Amino acid sequence: MPCPPTLLGMRSALFSAENLEKESAQPGMRLQNSKMLKIELNGECMARTGAMVAYQGQVQFQALGSGGIGKFLKQKLTGEGVPLMKMAGRGDVFLADLASDVHLIDLEPGDALSINGSSVLAFDSTLQYDIKMVQGMGMLSSAGLFNCVFTGQGRIAVTTKGTPVVLNVDQPTFVDPQAAVCWSANLQTGYHRAEQLGLGTLLGRRTGEAFTMSFAGQGFVVVQPSEEPPVQGSGQQQQSGGLGSLLGG
């Protein structure tokens, strides 16, 4: 089968239509593919430091730490947060995180999303976020005591290690806390030792304290088919890139 041509005359399946840049008439976030986010920038947007893999146009990048002095102090105290950069200008920016799957969530006024900071890839500047204690956390664990809670109206891009399952919480639901990516912030959460549920040492084998997280109420929880490493120090896995501390974390 002949390979498709390109504008340069070279021929390869690499240059097939599915790998070409996706165009849109509307600015904002869209998926370039399942592993890469494209932001058609016309103004400002927030992204994880070091997530930029390519860009075109006139775009400026400004490192913001954890999103302000208040959030910076909270991150140091809690180990949770998102190392941010602000992208401003006009152009196309491509973001990725170690080939993780990328998903888009649209928040409306009144919505609240609780999310592990390490799963945040980018979000509209119209959204607000804060670092809050996870309710029902009666014991210290390497999964962390705190999460990022996003509110407002706008779009957020989150990452998962593999294809997740979205559980509808309409009955008592239990999840390994290191596999929980995000959930409806209105859900009631709790932590239980695995022995109390008859699970022995099957869960939390990396934590030293076997436990699971419970959810109750009406909402959803996103579970990935992989466990995040235990929180150490800042609690975030920071990337390193080729453009120095600003774009490389």
Secondary structure, DSSP 8 states (H G I E B T S, - for coil): ----B-TTS-B-GGGSGGGS----SS-EEEEEETTEEEEEEEEEEEEETT-EEEEEEEEEEEEEETTSHHHHHHHHHHS----EEEEEEEEEEEE-STT-EEEEEEE-TT-EEEE-GGGEEEEETTEEEEEEE-TT--S--TT-SEEEEEEESEEEEEEESS--EEEEESS-EEE-TTTEEEEETTSEEEEEEGGGGT-TTSS-TTTSS-EEEEEESSEEEEE-SS------TTS------TTHHHHH-
